[in-house]
Amino acid sequence: MSGSPAKPRMPVESGVPDAFQYMHPLMKKNYGRWKWHDRPRPGVLHHVAENGDEIWTVRAGTQRQMDVFTVRKLCDIADRYAEGHVRFTIRSNIEFMVGTEAKVRPLIEALETAGFPVGGTGNSVSMIAHTQGWLHCDIPGTDGSGVAKALMDELHQEFVNERMPNRVKISTSCCETNCGGQADIAVNVQHTKPPKINHDLVANVCERPAVVARCPVAAIRPAVVNGKPTLEVDESKCICCGVCFPPCPPMQINDPEHTKIAIWVGGKHSNARSRPMFHKLVAAGLPNNPPRWPEVAATVKRILRAYQEDGKAWERVGEWIERIGWPRFFELTGLPFTPYHIDNWRGGRASLNASAHIRF
């Protein structure tokens, strides 16, 4: 029928979804024809098209894992103040698009009144990317979403202001196995003891050959305990990575005392100004201390203050460290340098972590 809305494209299992059906009309009209843009204030982007059309984007932070009431609240704000058009960024910020400048201030006031801080643009601490945590994952050593919430409460002023040398991306990860974060500052769980094995359950729950093959250092082997087939760990080889726990839950590695937090710095995916970089360990053995993780927050803030005071304009954290050197980094941050910061593992030369090159 003429005048009926177009039928949405059917979803596919791969590829990027069709974004045009959800775009603001001005974004559709001027796609690929934007002339220049600026940031009138933190959290607000202003784009001008070649034909003179203008669009303002207001970015606000969210808690990423949202209940239906929060989603409805954001949608109500979009319908009332933002012409009904929103999108989420890869770091779980929400962006509202409006076609006139007069709508920007009321939108910001509505978001801040509802508890959503406006910011995360330019040289700020962007929203923390985190893994699923205890809510959705069955193998975490800590709650990545909880650490993110605690850190963002501490770093709220760095999100709503642009006063860092460059953008700072932070990630938190629940385990070392699947989701080890790569960022300017990455907060990762750190197991320090081999798994404790419940031998009565292994044969009924685990596919033992698969668990043996999964261990990256060949520390697991078949065994018989109390007449039952099970597995055993050579603790002299075990690197406490936790890879054995997902396929075999009776090999419990999470521990309230021995599961710790480690902080890595200097990771960068982009090739702007310098090559992509892997992050490096700077703090280990921090207590996994929910619900606020104060020791982790204090260490992250110490690193940020040193970077803020000593970094040059446009330097990312890793570029700043390469310029001043690691001895100076530990001196400025006051973090202790220990033998554990030295990578002397013999197999490291053959590891894919030794360079960014793809090997076949």
C-alpha positions as a printed Julia matrix, in Angstrom:
360×3 Matrix{Float64}:
  0.0     0.0    0.0
  1.2     3.48  -0.79
  2.11    5.5    2.24
  2.7     2.44   4.46
  6.01    2.35   6.32
  8.84    0.37   4.78
  9.26   -3.12   6.13
 12.4    -3.32   8.32
 15.25   -5.41   6.97
 15.28   -8.89   8.45
 18.13   -9.48  10.91
 21.09  -11.56   9.83
 23.58  -13.51  11.87
 26.62  -11.55  10.74
 27.56   -8.08   9.59
 26.66   -4.63  10.81
 22.95   -3.85  11.4
 21.3    -1.28   9.16
 21.68    1.95  11.12
 19.88    4.23   8.67
 16.42    3.15   9.78
 17.11    4.56  13.26
 19.03    7.72  12.31
 17.93   11.26  12.99
 16.52   12.73   9.72
 19.32   15.31   9.55
 21.93   12.56   9.87
 20.33   10.65   6.99
 20.06   13.75   4.86
 23.7    14.8    5.33
 25.39   11.41   5.58
 28.98   11.85   4.36
 28.49   15.57   3.82
 29.51   17.07   7.15
 31.79   20.1    6.8
 33.07   20.69  10.35
 32.28   20.04  13.99
 33.2    21.32  17.44
 32.43   20.76  21.13
 30.57   23.73  22.68
 30.99   22.14  26.14
 31.89   18.74  27.62
 29.32   16.17  26.58
 27.97   18.14  23.61
 29.0    17.66  19.95
 27.99   20.14  17.25
 28.15   19.15  13.57
 27.6    21.45  10.6
 26.84   20.09   7.11
 27.97   21.48   3.78
 24.47   22.86   3.16
 24.36   24.62   6.53
 22.26   22.05   8.43
 23.28   21.68  12.09
 22.84   18.88  14.6
 23.71   18.76  18.29
 24.54   15.52  20.08
 24.34   15.31  23.89
 26.26   12.41  25.46
 25.4    11.06  28.91
 26.83    8.25  31.0
 24.76    5.21  31.94
 25.31    2.17  34.13
 25.33   -0.12  31.03
 23.41   -2.93  32.74
 20.0    -1.29  32.94
 16.61   -2.41  34.21
 13.51   -1.78  32.14
 12.52    1.22  34.25
 15.81    2.99  33.47
 15.41    2.24  29.76
 11.9     3.68  29.83
 13.14    6.77  31.67
 15.78    7.39  28.98
 13.21    6.82  26.24
 10.82    9.28  27.89
 13.58   11.91  27.97
 14.3    11.22  24.3
 10.64   11.58  23.33
 10.13   14.77  25.32
 13.43   16.6   24.82
 15.36   14.96  21.94
 12.96   14.4   19.05
 12.9    10.69  19.89
 16.36    9.84  18.53
 19.0     8.12  20.67
 21.92    5.75  20.19
 24.44    3.99  22.42
 28.2     4.25  22.0
 30.59    1.32  22.25
 31.4     2.4   25.82
 27.74    2.35  26.89
 27.16    6.1   26.8
 23.81    7.23  25.43
 23.65   10.01  22.84
 20.6    12.19  22.08
 20.39   14.11  18.78
 18.5    17.37  18.32
 18.18   19.66  15.33
 18.14   23.04  17.12
 20.45   24.56  19.7
 17.52   25.72  21.81
 16.78   22.11  22.76
 20.28   21.38  24.13
 20.01   23.1   27.53
 16.6    21.61  28.49
 17.88   18.16  27.45
 21.01   18.48  29.6
 18.96   19.64  32.59
 16.54   16.72  32.2
 19.38   14.19  32.03
 21.25   15.59  35.03
 18.04   15.81  37.07
 17.39   12.14  36.29
 20.91   11.22  37.44
 22.68   10.78  34.1
 25.91   12.86  33.97
 26.61   14.67  30.72
 30.22   14.36  29.53
 32.64   11.77  28.2
 33.81   13.77  25.17
 37.22   15.18  24.29
 40.06   14.9   26.8
 38.04   13.28  29.56
 37.93    9.94  31.34
 35.4     8.19  29.14
 32.84    5.75  30.46
 34.49    2.59  31.77
 34.06   -0.48  29.57
 33.42   -3.55  31.66
 32.6    -7.2   31.3
 29.42   -8.96  32.34
 30.18   -9.55  36.01
 28.16  -11.66  38.37
 24.88  -10.71  36.71
 25.4   -12.58  33.42
 28.61  -14.64  33.62
 29.27  -17.91  35.43
 33.06  -17.7   35.71
 34.06  -14.23  37.03
 36.65  -13.81  39.75
 35.17  -10.42  40.59
 32.3    -8.21  39.46
 33.51   -6.08  36.55
 30.35   -3.96  36.57
 30.7    -3.34  40.32
 34.3    -2.16  39.94
 33.22    0.12  37.07
 30.45    1.64  39.18
 32.79    2.23  42.14
 35.46    3.81  39.92
 33.05    6.06  38.04
 31.68    7.36  41.34
 35.26    8.36  42.2
 36.01    9.76  38.73
 32.75   11.58  38.11
 34.42   14.99  37.81
 36.85   13.65  35.2
 33.9    12.42  33.13
 32.01   15.73  33.13
 35.15   17.82  32.52
 37.82   17.77  29.8
 41.07   18.33  31.68
 43.24   15.34  30.81
 46.07   15.54  28.24
 44.02   13.24  26.01
 41.13   10.85  26.25
 41.56    8.19  28.93
 39.92    4.82  28.37
 39.53    2.52  31.37
 38.34   -1.08  31.36
 37.49   -3.54  34.12
 37.46   -7.3   33.64
 35.93  -10.11  35.65
 38.42  -12.82  34.81
 41.72  -13.45  33.07
 40.29  -16.05  30.75
 37.85  -14.43  28.36
 37.73  -10.7   28.91
 41.12   -9.35  29.96
 40.77   -5.65  29.24
 43.08   -3.59  27.01
 42.97    0.15  27.74
 44.9     3.18  28.93
 44.19    1.8   32.42
 42.9    -1.76  32.69
 41.68   -3.35  35.94
 41.88   -7.14  35.7
 41.29   -9.93  38.16
 44.37  -11.9   39.21
 44.21  -15.44  40.57
 47.18  -16.27  42.78
 46.54  -19.9   43.73
 45.93  -23.05  41.65
 42.35  -24.38  41.51
 40.88  -26.48  44.29
 39.48  -29.68  42.79
 36.31  -31.43  43.97
 37.28  -34.92  42.82
 33.81  -36.36  43.5
 32.26  -34.17  40.79
 34.86  -34.06  38.02
 33.88  -37.3   36.26
 30.18  -36.35  36.24
 30.59  -32.74  35.1
 33.8   -32.34  33.07
 34.94  -33.63  29.71
 38.42  -34.43  30.96
 40.33  -34.56  27.63
 38.98  -31.13  26.73
 40.07  -29.69  30.07
 43.56  -31.19  29.68
 43.85  -29.73  26.17
 42.64  -26.32  27.32
 45.51  -25.69  29.75
 48.06  -23.4   28.04
 51.04  -24.73  30.05
 50.16  -28.46  30.14
 49.74  -28.42  33.92
 46.6   -30.62  33.99
 46.57  -34.38  33.56
 44.14  -37.27  34.17
 44.19  -38.94  37.57
 42.26  -41.38  39.75
 41.35  -40.34  43.3
 39.39  -42.58  45.65
 38.72  -44.92  42.76
 37.09  -42.19  40.66
 38.44  -40.72  37.41
 39.38  -37.09  37.91
 42.07  -34.53  37.12
 45.13  -33.23  38.91
 47.2   -30.07  38.59
 50.99  -29.84  38.5
 51.29  -26.74  40.68
 54.91  -26.18  39.62
 53.63  -25.46  36.09
 50.29  -23.81  36.88
 50.15  -20.07  36.1
 46.76  -19.6   37.85
 45.08  -18.32  34.69
 41.71  -19.91  35.43
 41.24  -21.34  31.94
 40.33  -24.73  33.41
 37.4   -23.42  35.46
 34.86  -22.61  32.69
 34.77  -26.15  31.2
 35.15  -27.76  34.61
 33.47  -25.91  37.5
 34.66  -28.49  40.09
 38.14  -26.98  39.51
 37.24  -23.89  41.54
 39.84  -21.13  41.33
 37.87  -18.18  42.75
 38.85  -17.5   46.33
 37.85  -14.67  48.69
 41.43  -14.27  49.91
 43.68  -15.3   47.02
 41.77  -13.76  44.1
 43.32  -10.31  43.7
 43.14   -7.29  41.39
 45.91   -6.15  39.04
 46.22   -2.84  37.18
 47.78   -2.51  33.74
 48.49    0.73  31.88
 49.44    1.98  28.43
 47.19   -0.05  26.16
 46.1     1.57  22.91
 44.27    0.19  19.88
 44.56    3.17  17.57
 47.52    4.07  15.38
 47.07    7.85  15.8
 50.45    9.52  16.49
 52.0     6.18  17.5
 51.57    2.47  16.92
 49.06    0.36  18.87
 50.47   -0.75  22.21
 49.9    -3.55  24.68
 49.38   -2.52  28.25
 51.91   -3.34  31.0
 51.48   -4.45  34.61
 52.08   -1.73  37.21
 50.19   -2.91  40.31
 49.41   -6.43  41.47
 47.93   -8.12  44.5
 45.37   -5.4   45.25
 42.51   -6.7   47.43
 39.38   -7.86  45.63
 37.37   -5.83  48.11
 33.71   -5.29  47.12
 31.48   -3.37  47.09
 33.66   -0.23  46.7
 37.17   -1.6   45.95
 38.85    1.4   47.68
 42.42    0.18  47.1
 41.81   -0.12  43.36
 40.19    3.31  43.17
 43.07    4.93  45.08
 45.65    3.39  42.72
 43.78    4.41  39.57
 43.42    7.99  40.84
 47.13    8.12  41.68
 48.01    7.14  38.1
 45.54    9.64  36.64
 46.86   12.52  38.77
 50.44   11.86  37.66
 49.35   11.65  34.02
 47.26   14.8   34.3
 50.1    16.82  35.81
 52.99   15.54  33.67
 51.46   14.49  30.33
 51.75   16.74  27.28
 48.81   17.74  25.15
 47.43   14.85  23.06
 49.65   12.23  24.7
 47.81    9.03  25.59
 48.87    7.3   28.8
 51.16    4.84  27.0
 52.79    7.61  24.96
 53.41    9.61  28.14
 55.09    6.61  29.77
 57.26    5.95  26.71
 58.44    9.57  26.78
 59.34    9.72  30.49
 60.41    6.07  30.92
 59.2     3.45  33.35
 61.52    4.44  36.25
 60.1     7.97  36.14
 56.53    6.59  35.93
 56.95    4.62  39.15
 58.57    7.63  40.76
 55.71   10.0   39.83
 52.93    7.61  40.79
 54.59    6.37  43.98
 53.79    2.77  43.07
 56.29    0.15  44.26
 58.4    -1.61  41.64
 58.77   -5.32  42.43
 60.41   -8.34  40.76
 56.96   -9.35  39.51
 57.02   -6.43  37.07
 59.86   -8.11  35.16
 58.65  -10.46  32.43
 61.2   -13.28  32.63
 58.98  -16.15  31.55
 61.01  -18.35  29.21
 58.1   -18.99  26.85
 57.39  -15.3   26.39
 59.55  -15.02  23.27
 57.34  -17.43  21.36
 54.1   -16.0   22.72
 51.69  -14.03  20.56
 51.86  -11.38  23.28
 55.44  -10.6   22.26
 54.32   -8.41  19.35
 51.25   -7.11  17.56
 52.02   -9.12  14.4
 49.51  -11.72  13.21
 51.03  -15.19  12.95
 49.73  -18.27  11.18
